[in-house]
């Protein structure tokens, strides 16, 4: 585990540098070229999202997607279509050889299509990952849904919706005027010459044939300098980090809880810090969040600590505000917001972040409840509760009851903190070490304490100086 974390940490610098370099290389009015090659997979979505946001943030004049793909996952293609249809600057697809299957769906989601002299687009019928056809009922439902989606995308971007639907639905006829361009019974696929054929003074699909990106910019009348954004080697890692967001949040919350629960242990705090660091880093690298959300999160942590250390049982303002900032930063990190959109996210943009947050919080409540009930009885608790500064002796709740009874611990009895009380820990009374808890304040080791309340297994103490 240590080797993997260290290797990942070592990879952060070049990845962040590559991302920053891509952003700095783009200037206002540049034409940004984004490669879409290989399988349409989640890692491609993560890269494309970052590229689009980078281009828009730097006020590029247009984005050209250089495409060469035989297709891939349909759900990923749908997410990419959604991202492209939110783009505020002109979008172009340059089909450099292949725009098959999911690639055709993505190309339709851009406003302009150009094709290389030897290239093809189409054949977007959904199939199983094994290459076999879908079952009849599933196939009918899938084609119905995606046909509607691709038609809407085509209409929005100025393409013929019948042509777009025929890429997916073999029962779709394409007819322009009195001419049947494509008959029913087969999935539509077009080569460059067919796609650029003009019927009734309008191209069937593609606006023209181009030999290269510079040739496309010339024919399309794009004047800006060409700037390239390339995928980093860790784009896929970043995607999986975002996909595991609920688990990272759960790990961060539980680690923070155990850090306060187990006196003397530091590993829960380290795990919590790693989980939250990976959470923010992954969302930053895929273009979902900036460093401002990290600052908001840290500010929330500081306010909560101020509440615990200085204002416990006097005011809840700092604690409530801190918790609000922490939750807001975590939620905002997961919102997929594009430049130019409203500052406050819509319900659709909040749906997945709220689901992730709900899973993490409910999961944390359940696990914390189980830990609070069973952790003090485990050997793990003994192992980490009785470390270094903890002298040997009883530490479990049951033992605490026994010694409390034999010592007749009563309010006003004096003792000394053995470990840091934050707020739970250990204190020595006479020759016995027992588990104690404060009312919320932190008390350093070797500080005189006074019993202010006993309730069965629970012994509540306060610093003697505050009595």
Long-range contacts (C-beta under 8 A, 24 or more apart in sequence): 5-274, 8-237, 11-233, 11-234, 11-237, 12-281, 14-233, 15-232, 15-233, 15-234, 15-238, 15-285, 16-285, 18-232, 19-50, 19-232, 19-285, 22-51, 22-54, 22-229, 22-230, 23-54, 23-57, 23-58, 25-227, 25-228, 25-229, 26-54, 26-55, 26-58, 26-60, 26-227, 26-229, 27-58, 27-225, 27-227, 28-58, 28-59, 28-60, 29-59, 29-60, 29-61, 29-223, 29-224, 29-225, 30-58, 30-60, 30-61, 30-224, 30-225, 30-226, 30-227, 31-60, 31-61, 31-62, 31-63, 31-64, 31-217, 31-222, 31-224, 31-225, 31-226, 31-227, 32-60, 32-62, 32-63, 32-64, 32-227, 32-228, 32-229, 33-63, 33-64, 33-66, 33-213, 33-226, 33-227, 33-228, 33-229, 34-63, 34-64, 34-65, 34-66, 34-228, 34-229, 35-65, 35-66, 35-228, 35-230, 35-231, 36-65, 36-66, 36-67, 36-68, 36-69, 36-103, 36-106, 37-66, 37-67, 37-68, 37-69, 38-68, 38-69, 39-69, 39-70, 39-71, 39-72, 39-73, 40-69, 40-71, 40-72, 40-73, 40-76, 40-77, 40-80, 40-101, 40-102, 40-103, 40-106, 41-72, 41-73, 41-76, 42-73, 42-76, 42-236, 42-239, 42-240, 42-243, 43-231, 43-235, 43-236, 43-239, 44-72, 44-76, 44-80, 45-76, 45-79, 45-80, 45-83, 45-239, 46-235, 46-236, 46-238, 46-239, 46-242, 46-286, 46-287, 47-231, 47-232, 47-235, 48-80, 48-83, 49-83, 49-286, 49-287, 49-288, 49-336, 50-229, 50-235, 50-285, 50-286, 50-287, 51-229, 51-287, 52-83, 52-84, 52-87, 52-287, 52-338, 53-287, 53-338, 53-339, 54-229, 54-287, 55-89, 55-229, 56-87, 56-88, 56-89, 56-338, 56-339, 56-340, 57-339, 60-89, 60-224, 60-227, 61-89, 61-90, 61-222, 61-223, 61-224, 62-89, 62-90, 62-91, 62-92, 62-220, 62-222, 62-224, 63-87, 63-89, 63-90, 63-91, 63-92, 64-92, 64-93, 64-94, 64-213, 64-216, 64-217, 65-91, 65-92, 65-93, 65-94, 65-106, 65-107, 65-110, 66-94, 66-96, 66-213, 67-93, 67-94, 67-95, 67-96, 67-98, 67-99, 67-103, 67-106, 67-107, 68-95, 68-96, 68-97, 68-98, 69-98, 69-99, 69-100, 69-102, 69-103, 70-98, 70-100, 70-101, 70-103, 71-100, 71-101, 71-102, 71-103, 71-104, 71-123, 71-124, 72-101, 72-102, 73-102, 74-102, 74-105, 74-126, 74-142, 74-146, 76-102, 77-102, 77-105, 77-106, 78-105, 78-146, 78-149, 80-106, 80-109, 81-105, 81-106, 81-108, 81-109, 81-149, 81-153, 83-336, 83-338, 84-109, 84-110, 85-109, 85-153, 85-156, 85-157, 86-338, 86-341, 87-338, 88-338, 88-339, 88-340, 91-157, 92-216, 92-220, 94-210, 94-213, 94-216, 95-119, 95-120, 95-121, 95-192, 95-206, 100-124, 101-125, 104-167, 105-146, 105-150, 105-153, 105-167, 105-168, 108-150, 108-153, 108-154, 108-157, 108-159, 108-164, 108-167, 109-153, 109-157, 110-157, 111-157, 111-158, 112-207, 112-220, 113-159, 113-195, 113-205, 113-206, 113-207, 114-206, 114-207, 114-208, 114-209, 114-210, 114-216, 114-219, 114-220, 115-192, 115-195, 115-196, 115-206, 115-208, 115-209, 115-210, 116-192, 116-209, 116-210, 116-211, 117-192, 117-209, 117-211, 118-191, 118-192, 119-191, 119-192, 120-189, 120-190, 120-191, 120-192, 121-167, 121-189, 121-190, 121-195, 121-205, 121-206, 122-167, 122-187, 122-188, 122-189, 122-190, 123-167, 123-187, 123-188, 123-189, 124-150, 124-167, 124-168, 124-187, 125-168, 125-169, 125-170, 125-187, 126-168, 143-168, 143-169, 147-172, 159-205, 160-204, 160-205, 163-188, 163-190, 163-204, 163-205, 176-200, 176-204, 232-285, 234-285, 235-285, 235-286, 237-282, 238-281, 238-282, 238-285, 238-286, 239-282, 239-286, 240-282, 241-278, 241-279, 241-281, 241-282, 241-283, 241-285, 242-282, 242-283, 242-286, 242-288, 242-334, 245-279, 245-282, 245-283, 245-334, 245-356, 245-360, 246-356, 246-359, 246-360, 246-363, 248-275, 248-276, 248-278, 248-279, 248-282, 249-275, 249-279, 249-330, 249-356, 249-357, 249-360, 249-364, 250-359, 250-360, 250-363, 250-364, 250-367, 251-275, 252-276, 252-279, 253-360, 253-361, 253-364, 254-364, 254-367, 254-368, 254-371, 257-364, 257-368, 257-371, 258-371, 260-422, 260-423, 260-424, 261-371, 261-372, 261-375, 261-424, 262-375, 262-381, 262-384, 262-385, 263-385, 263-390, 263-419, 263-420, 263-421, 263-422, 263-424, 263-425, 263-426, 264-384, 264-385, 264-386, 264-387, 264-388, 264-389, 264-390, 264-419, 264-420, 265-384, 265-385, 265-387, 267-384, 279-330, 279-333, 280-333, 283-333, 283-334, 288-333, 288-334, 288-335, 288-336, 289-332, 289-333, 289-334, 293-329, 293-332, 293-333, 294-329, 296-325, 296-328, 296-329, 296-332, 297-325, 297-326, 297-329, 297-330, 299-325, 300-324, 300-325, 300-326, 300-327, 300-328, 300-329, 301-326, 308-423, 308-440, 308-441, 308-442, 309-441, 309-442, 312-439, 312-440, 312-441, 313-439, 313-440, 327-357, 330-357, 331-357, 376-435, 385-426, 389-418, 389-419, 389-445, 390-418, 390-419, 390-426, 390-433, 391-418, 391-428, 391-433, 393-432, 393-433, 394-432, 394-433, 394-434, 395-426, 395-433, 395-435, 396-435, 397-435, 397-457, 398-457, 399-434, 400-434, 400-435, 400-457, 400-459, 401-456, 401-457, 403-429, 403-432, 403-434, 404-434, 404-454, 404-457, 404-459, 406-432, 407-432, 407-434, 409-434, 409-451, 409-454, 409-459, 410-451, 410-454, 411-451, 411-452, 411-453, 411-454, 412-450, 412-451, 412-452, 413-450, 413-451, 414-448, 414-449, 414-450, 414-464, 415-448, 415-449, 415-450, 415-451, 415-461, 416-446, 416-447, 416-448, 416-449, 417-443, 417-444, 417-445, 417-446, 417-447, 417-448, 417-449, 417-461, 418-445, 419-445, 420-444, 420-445, 421-449, 421-461, 427-459, 427-461, 434-459, 435-459, 436-460, 436-461, 437-461, 438-462
